[in-house]
Each structure stands twice: as structure tokens, then as C-alpha cells.
Amino acid sequence: MVLTEEVALCLLFVLALANGANDVGKSVASLLHVGPQGLTGKEPLFWGGMFSGLGSVAAILVSTRLLSTFTPEKIINVSIDSSFILAVLAAATVWVLLATLVRLPVSTTHAILGAIMLQGIFLFGVSGLAWDFVTIHVLLPLAGGPLAALIGVYLFERLLPHPPTIKEDNPKWARVSHWGSAAATALARGVNDAPKMAVLGAFFFAANSIESTWVPYSIVAVAVVFGSMILGHRVATTLTRRAVPLDQGQRLRAGVATALLVSAGAYLGAPLSTTHVHSGAVAGASGLKQSAVRALRGMVLPWLVTLPAVGLLAILFAKLGPLVFSLV
């Protein structure tokens, strides 16, 4: 059992590290510049990583409902053991880390969900999932969050008087809004993502103990910061080249909308995908231009690729796990 706990916490650290590396560019892509030699200036990656880490710590107080919602025990109808959680951790870690190394942005939320759901169906059958709970409390927020951001920001841009646009000839306030919007998005990302990972580590501690809260969250917070600084440039380069052009006002409104919606989701227990919410907000701010529509098409991939692929990996690890531990 001690070995199982150590393996689980190591996997949690690597998963959170990969999450930080894969996600930091999604918050600060507009602050980055790609030159002939790659990214020039890594300060935005440190900026996004630090605020994601702070959000991961703040999640202890803000995201208690999300922690109780996005748990394998709620999604699966039957009792599960440590091997199930280890398979989820291993599958999500491998997928997010590999995607980061090949510079592809992926959704950690969909990776964890796919590992839980498909492994649950494989082991316990379709009836093993709490479908009413999953549909209302998990799938609906994941699908509806990006649409809410898109429609809300689009209507705000079209129907309401615009706040004064921060002009480029006022570099001080332009810089504040630019970096502030990225910080707010990164903070919200940490608040929303940390509970989904920390709950997997908490499984290996006594229920309601101090360690079950502080240890997993601390591991996630530290790993997210390290991942952002060490490997964050890989996916950030891809995102910077694909970034939808926005002016200062549009960028600010998209960032604020993302931060507010994702933070509210974490507080209310809705497991939103920050990546997709931000894509929806950017598409709405840009007026649904062709470049933004292409970005929205990318949101289909986690449902068609990430979720089933990580589910199959989890099934593979579930089958191999007992064999590996028998040889230790």
C-alpha cells in the first residue's frame, strides 16, 4: 500500500507538470513572440505558471464543490480500488505528457474524464456509470461552457456599448490590461484544474484528513509552476502561431470573460474546460471570423480523440497494473 501511494503521488506530480506545460501557453500566448530561433522571452511563461500555481492553492478554498463533483466515486456507480485510480493517473499522464512533447495542445479535463468513464465501462459495464450525474454535472458543463462564453462575449461585442478601447499609444495601460488578462486567465485555470487532479491523489489518504487536502494540492501547485517554466515553450510556440488576432479591448474582454466563467464554474462545482471556454470567448470577441471558427473546430478533437484514446490507455494500464505490481 505504501508503494502504491508513492507511485500515485509521483504520477500526480508528472501529470500536473505536464498540465502546466501544456496549458500555460493557452493563458499567455498573446504575450509571446516567435522568432527564427523559437520563442523570444520566457517571462510570460513564468508569469502564467506562477498565477496557475496560485490558483491551484486558492482552489483549496474556492473549489470545494468541484472537488466533490469531479471524482471517480461520483462518476462510477460501484466501489473502486486503488488500481482503478492508478490506471486513470497513468493514462492521463502519458497522454498529456506525450502531447506536450510533440507540441500539441490537449485538454487535461477530457483526458481524466475519458480514463474514468471508459475504464469504468470496460470493468463494470455501461450500467456501472452514474449516467444521470455524469450528464448533468459533468458532460453538460463541459459542452455548454464554451458556447456560453462564445454567445455571451459575441452579444456583448455587438449589442452593448463598448468600453473605451485601450489605445496602443498608451503603452502603460495597454501593458497592464494585456498582462492582467493573462494573469486572470491563468489564475482561473489553476482554480478549475487543480481539484480535478488533486482528487486523484486524495484517494490514497484517509478521508477528510489534513493530508488528503494539502498534500495533493501542494504537489499540483508546485508541479504546474515547474512544468510551465521547463516545458511550457513547446505548446506555447504552437499556440502563438495559431493565435487569433485581437485588439487590446477584445483581448481584455475575452480574458475577463474566461476568468469569470471558469472561476464561477469552479465555485459552483462545474468542471469546465478552461481551454475551450477561452477559445469560445476569443471566437466571440473576434466576431466569429474564419480564424476563430477554425479554432473552435479544434474543440471537437478532445471529444473524438482525447477522451476515447485516454480511455483505451486506462484500460491497458488496468490490465497491466496487477502484472507489474506482482513483479515488484
Helices and strands as residue ranges (DSSP letters): H 2-28, G 29-31, E 34-35, E 38-39, H 43-62, H 64-69, H 72-75, H 82-101, H 108-124, G 126-128, H 131-134, I 135-139, H 140-159, H 171-202, H 210-242, H 248-268, H 274-285, H 290-297, H 300-301, I 302-306, H 307-327
